[in-house]
Structure formats: structure tokens, C-alpha cells
């Protein structure tokens, strides 16, 4: 038995292509970004503080515009690195952006709920 010339093609369950998955994850990035920014500024208005020192400095110096520039920079880095990956692995880029921003938004909601 020989495997020469054989290739393994990975399909996601439910006929979801890697391109479809990546599109879905970019939508999640947008939602996570908005959720993180909104909950961060609600928390700041309630007297909470930003725990990320880099974000804290940018917010203190430039406010919401600084936060938007910081998020835009992260997305730009992801978009620049994305073509370096094979098509089937490109969804890792939006996942890598969405997961920490979703986690931050969830933590923000939890923290805000503790002070209300």
C-alpha cells in the first residue's frame, strides 16, 4: 500500500467551508470589538479602571479614539499576516482577535454587574 500522490482534504462539519468559517469569525470580531469597547467605557464611567496597562495609557491620553486606533492596529496586523497562511488555516486570524476581545467583554460585564 502506498500513499504517494494521496492528499487529505479536511472538511468542516455541516458543509461549512474554511472560507465560510473565516467570514463568520470576522463578523464575530466586529461584535467582540464593539462589545469590548462599549463595556470598557461603561465600566470606566462607573469608576472602574482598565486593567491592561497599554490600553489604560492610550485611553487616558486619547480616549475612545485611542482605543479605536489600538483595535485597528491589531486588526491590521492580523490582515497583514493572514496571506502568509494557507487558505484552510486563515480563520485562525479572526479567531485570535475575537476570543480575547470576547473574553474581555464578558469579564467587563461581570465586573460591571458587581458594582451596579
VEXMARGU-734446 format. One record per residue: x, y negated, z of N, C-alpha, C, O, CB in turn; residue in one letter. Coordinates in steps of 0.2 Angstrom, whole numbers, plus 5000, padded with zeros to 4 digits. Each point is the difference from the previous one (the first is absolute). Glycine has a CB too. Example, Ala and Ser with C-alpha at 12.3 -4.5 7.8 and 13.67 -1.06 7.14 Angstrom:
  n.X  n.Y  n.Z ca.X ca.Y ca.Z  c.X  c.Y  c.Z  o.X  o.Y  o.Z cb.X cb.Y cb.Z residu
 5066 5028 5039 4996 4994 5000 5004 4994 5000 5005 5001 5003 4986 5005 5003      A
 5007 4989 4990 5004 4994 5001 4996 4995 5003 5003 4994 5001 5003 5009 4989      S
END
This chain:
  n.X  n.Y  n.Z ca.X ca.Y ca.Z  c.X  c.Y  c.Z  o.X  o.Y  o.Z cb.X cb.Y cb.Z residu
 5004 5006 5000 4996 4994 5000 5004 4994 5000 5005 4999 5004 4986 5007 5002      X
 5008 4989 4990 5004 4994 4999 4995 4994 5001 4995 5000 4998 5014 5006 4994      X
 4994 4989 5011 4996 4994 5000 5003 4994 4996 4998 4994 5000 4999 5009 5011      X
 5007 4999 4984 5003 4995 4995 4994 4997 4996 4996 5003 4998 5015 5003 5001      X
 4989 4987 5001 4995 4997 4996 4994 4999 5004 4995 4997 4997 5010 5007 4993      X
 4994 4999 5016 4994 4999 5003 5000 4994 5004 5005 4997 5003 4994 5015 4998      X
 4995 4985 5000 5000 4994 5004 4994 5000 5004 4995 5003 4998 5010 4990 4993      X
 4995 5004 5015 4995 5000 5004 4996 4993 5000 5004 4995 5001 5002 5014 5007      X
 4988 4991 4991 4996 4994 5000 4996 5000 5006 4995 5004 5001 5005 4995 4986      X
 5000 4995 5017 4997 5000 5006 4993 4996 4998 5001 4994 4998 5010 5007 5009      X
 4983 5001 4995 4994 4997 5000 4998 4999 5007 5000 5004 5004 4997 5001 4984      X
 5000 4989 5013 4997 4999 5006 4993 5003 5000 4997 5001 4995 5009 4988 5006      X
 4991 5012 5005 4993 5003 5000 4995 4995 4997 5001 4994 5001 5003 5013 5010      X
 4991 4996 4987 4994 4997 4997 5001 4996 4994 4997 4994 4999 5000 5005 5012      X
 5008 5003 4985 5001 4996 4993 5003 4993 5001 4999 4996 4996 4992 5011 4999      X
 5012 4992 5011 5003 4993 5001 5007 5000 4997 5004 5004 5002 4989 4994 5009      X
 5008 4998 4984 5007 5000 4997 5004 4995 5005 4998 4996 5004 4998 5006 4984      X
 5011 4999 5011 5004 4995 5004 4999 4993 4998 5001 4996 5005 5008 5013 4995      X
 4989 4989 4994 4999 4994 4999 4993 4997 5003 5000 4995 5003 5005 5007 4986      X
 4990 5003 5012 4994 4998 5003 5002 4999 5008 4997 4995 5003 4996 5011 4989      X
 5011 4998 5011 5002 5000 5007 5003 4993 5001 4999 4997 5005 5002 5016 4996      X
 5004 4985 4994 5004 4994 5001 4995 4994 5000 5001 4996 5004 5009 5010 4991      X
 4985 4994 5000 4996 4994 5000 4996 5000 5006 4999 4994 5003 5000 5007 4985      X
 4998 5004 5015 4997 5000 5006 5004 4998 5006 4997 4996 5004 4996 5014 4992      X
 5013 4992 5004 5004 4998 5006 5002 4992 4999 5001 4997 5005 5004 5015 4996      X
 4995 4985 4993 5001 4993 4999 4994 4996 5003 5001 4995 5003 5007 5007 4987      X
 4986 5001 5009 4994 4997 5003 5001 5000 5007 4998 4995 5004 4995 5009 4986      X
 5009 5002 5013 5001 5000 5007 5005 4995 5003 4999 4997 5005 4998 5015 4994      X
 5008 4987 4997 5005 4995 5002 4997 4993 5001 5001 4997 5004 5008 5010 4989      X
 4987 4991 5002 4997 4994 5000 4995 4999 5006 5000 4995 5004 5000 5005 4984      X
 4996 5006 5014 4996 5000 5006 5004 4999 5006 4999 4997 5005 4993 5010 4989      X
 5014 4997 5006 5004 5000 5006 5003 4994 5001 5001 4997 5006 5001 5015 4992      X
 5001 4984 4997 5003 4994 5000 4995 4995 5003 5002 4996 5005 5005 5007 4985      X
 4987 4997 5007 4995 4995 5003 4998 5001 5007 5000 4996 5004 4995 5003 4985      X
 5004 5008 5013 4998 5002 5007 5006 4998 5005 4999 4997 5005 4994 5012 4990      X
 5013 4992 5003 5006 4998 5004 5000 4993 5001 5001 4997 5006 5005 5013 4990      X
 4994 4986 4999 5000 4992 5000 4994 4998 5004 5002 4996 5005 5004 5003 4984      X
 4988 5003 5010 4995 4997 5003 5000 5002 5008 4999 4995 5004 4994 5006 4985      X
 5008 5005 5012 5000 5002 5007 5006 4997 5004 5000 4998 5006 4995 5013 4991      X
 5011 4988 5000 5006 4996 5003 4998 4993 5002 5001 4998 5005 5007 5009 4988      X
 4989 4990 5002 4998 4993 5002 4994 4999 5005 5000 4995 5004 5004 5002 4984      X
 4992 5008 5012 4994 5000 5005 5004 5001 5007 4998 4997 5005 4993 5007 4987      X
 5013 5001 5008 5004 5001 5006 5004 4994 5003 5000 4998 5006 5001 5014 4991      X
 5002 4985 4998 5004 4994 5002 4995 4994 5002 5002 4997 5005 5007 5006 4987      X
 4986 4996 5005 4995 4995 5003 4997 5002 5007 4998 4996 5004 4999 5002 4984      X
 5003 5008 5014 4998 5002 5006 5006 5000 5005 4999 5002 5006 4992 5006 4989      X
 5014 4990 5003 5006 4999 5005 5005 5006 5000 5005 5000 5004 4987 4993 5003      X
 5007 5012 4989 5004 5006 4999 5007 4997 4996 5000 4995 4997 4990 5014 5004      X
 5015 4995 4999 5006 4999 4997 5002 5005 4995 4998 5006 5001 5006 4987 5009      X
 4999 5005 4985 5003 5005 4994 5005 5004 5003 5005 4997 5003 4992 4995 4988      X
 5003 5014 5009 5005 5004 5003 5006 5001 4995 5006 5002 5002 4986 5004 5004      X
 5008 4993 4987 5005 5001 4996 5004 4993 5000 4997 4995 4998 4997 5014 4995      X
 5012 4992 5009 5004 4993 5001 5001 4996 4993 5000 4994 5000 5006 5012 5010      X
 4995 4998 4985 5001 4997 4993 4993 4996 4998 5000 4994 4998 5009 5015 4999      X
 4986 4995 5004 4993 4997 4998 4998 4994 5005 4998 4995 4998 4999 5016 4997      X
 5005 4990 5011 4999 4995 5005 5003 4993 4998 4997 4995 5000 5002 5014 5009      X
 5008 4992 4989 5003 4994 4998 4997 4996 4994 5000 4994 5000 5010 5011 5005      X
 4988 4999 4990 4997 4998 4994 4993 4997 5002 4999 4994 4997 5008 5014 4996      X
 4990 4995 5011 4993 4997 5001 5001 4994 5004 4996 4995 4999 4999 5016 5002      X
 5009 4989 5004 5001 4993 5004 5003 4995 4996 4998 4994 5001 5004 5013 5009      X
 5002 4994 4985 5002 4995 4995 4996 4998 4995 5000 4994 4998 5011 5010 5005      X
 4985 5001 4994 4997 4998 4994 4992 5003 5000 4997 4998 4995 5014 5003 4999      X
 4987 5002 5011 4993 5001 5001 4998 5006 4995 5004 5004 4998 4994 4984 5006      X
 4996 5011 4994 4997 5005 4995 5003 5001 4994 5001 5005 4997 4988 4993 5008      X
 5014 4996 4992 5004 5000 4994 5006 5004 5001 5002 5004 4995 4993 4985 5002      X
 5008 5010 5008 5006 5004 5001 4999 5008 5001 5004 5004 4997 5001 4986 5009      X
 4989 5012 4997 4998 5007 5000 4999 5002 4993 5002 5006 4998 4993 4992 5014      X
 5001 4998 4984 4999 5002 4993 5006 5001 4996 5001 5005 4996 4988 4989 5005      X
 5016 5002 5000 5006 5000 4996 5004 5007 5003 5003 5003 4995 4998 4984 5003      X
 4999 5014 5008 5003 5006 5003 4997 5006 4997 5003 5005 4998 4999 4989 5012      X
 4991 5007 4989 4997 5005 4998 5001 5001 4992 5001 5005 4997 4990 4994 5012      X
 5009 4995 4988 5002 5000 4992 5007 5003 4999 5001 5003 4995 4991 4987 5004      X
 5012 5008 5005 5007 5002 5000 5000 5008 5000 5004 5003 4996 5001 4986 5009      X
 4992 5014 5000 5000 5007 5001 4997 5004 4994 5002 5005 4997 4997 4993 5015      X
 4995 4999 4985 4997 5002 4994 5005 5000 4994 5000 5005 4996 4988 4992 5009      X
 5015 4997 4995 5005 5000 4994 5005 5005 5000 5002 5003 4995 4996 4985 5005      X
 5005 5013 5006 5005 5005 5001 4997 5007 4998 5004 5004 4996 5002 4990 5013      X
 4988 5007 4993 4997 5007 4998 4999 5000 4992 5002 5005 4997 4993 4996 5014      X
 5003 4994 4986 4999 5000 4993 5006 5000 4996 5001 5003 4995 4989 4990 5007      X
 5016 5004 5000 5006 5001 4997 5003 5007 5001 5003 5002 4995 4999 4985 5007      X
 4997 5016 5003 5003 5007 5001 4995 5005 4997 5003 5005 4998 5002 4991 5013      X
 4989 5003 4988 4995 5005 4997 5003 5003 4994 4999 5006 4999 4992 4987 5006      X
 5011 5003 4990 5002 5003 4993 5006 5005 5001 5002 5004 4996 4994 4986 4998      X
 5008 5010 5012 5005 5004 5001 4998 5007 5001 5004 5005 5000 5003 4986 5005      X
 4987 5010 4997 4997 5007 5002 4997 5003 4994 4997 4996 4995 5001 5000 5017      X
 5001 5011 4988 4997 5003 4995 4992 4998 5001 4998 4999 5005 5011 5011 4994      X
 4987 4991 4996 4993 4998 5000 4997 5004 5005 4995 4996 5004 5005 5002 4984      X
 5001 5008 5013 4996 5004 5005 5002 4998 5007 4996 5002 5005 5003 5007 4987      X
 5006 4987 5010 5002 4998 5006 4999 4993 5002 5001 4997 5005 5007 5012 4994      X
 4989 4987 4996 5000 4993 5001 4995 4998 5005 5000 4994 5003 5003 5005 4985      X
 4992 5005 5014 4995 4998 5005 5003 5000 5007 4997 4997 5004 4994 5009 4989      X
 5015 4996 5007 5003 4999 5007 5002 4992 5001 5000 4998 5006 5005 5014 4993      X
 4995 4984 4996 5001 4993 5001 4994 4997 5004 5001 4997 5005 5007 5003 4985      X
 4986 5000 5007 4995 4997 5003 4998 5004 5007 4998 4996 5005 4997 5000 4984      X
 5006 5010 5011 4999 5003 5007 5005 4998 5005 4998 4999 5006 4998 5011 4988      X
 5010 4988 5004 5005 4998 5005 4999 4993 5002 5002 4997 5005 5006 5010 4990      X
 4988 4989 5001 4997 4993 5002 4994 5001 5004 4999 4996 5005 5006 4999 4985      X
 4990 5009 5008 4994 5000 5003 5000 5003 5007 4997 4998 5005 4998 5003 4984      X
 5009 5004 5012 4999 5004 5007 5003 4995 5005 4996 5000 5005 5006 5011 4989      X
 5003 4986 5006 5002 4996 5006 4995 4994 5001 4999 4998 5005 5013 5005 4993      X
 4986 4994 4996 4995 4994 5001 4993 5003 5003 4997 4996 5003 5009 4998 4987      X
 4992 5011 5008 4994 5003 5003 5001 5002 5007 4996 4998 5004 5001 5007 4985      X
 5009 4997 5013 5001 5002 5007 5001 4993 5004 4997 5000 5005 5009 5010 4991      X
 4997 4985 5001 5000 4994 5003 4993 4997 5001 4998 4997 5006 5013 5001 4989      X
 4985 5002 5000 4993 4998 5001 4996 5003 5005 4996 4997 5004 5004 5000 4984      X
 5001 5010 5012 4996 5004 5005 5003 4998 5007 4996 4999 5005 5002 5010 4987      X
 5008 4990 5009 5003 4998 5007 4998 4993 5002 4998 4999 5005 5012 5008 4992      X
 4989 4989 4998 4998 4993 5001 4993 5000 5002 4998 4997 5005 5009 4999 4986      X
 4988 5008 5006 4993 5001 5002 5000 5002 5007 4996 4998 5004 5000 5004 4984      X
 5008 5003 5014 5000 5003 5006 5002 4995 5006 4997 4999 5005 5006 5012 4990      X
 5002 4985 5003 5003 4995 5005 4995 4994 5001 4999 4998 5005 5012 5005 4991      X
 4986 4995 4998 4995 4995 5000 4994 5002 5005 4997 4997 5004 5006 4999 4984      X
 4995 5011 5011 4994 5002 5003 5001 5000 5008 4996 5000 5004 5001 5007 4986      X
 5010 4994 5012 5001 5000 5007 5000 4993 5003 5000 5000 5006 5007 5010 4992      X
 4994 4985 4998 4999 4993 5003 4994 4997 4999 4999 4994 5003 5013 5005 4995      X
 4983 5004 4998 4994 4996 4999 4995 5003 5006 4994 4998 5000 5008 5001 4988      X
END
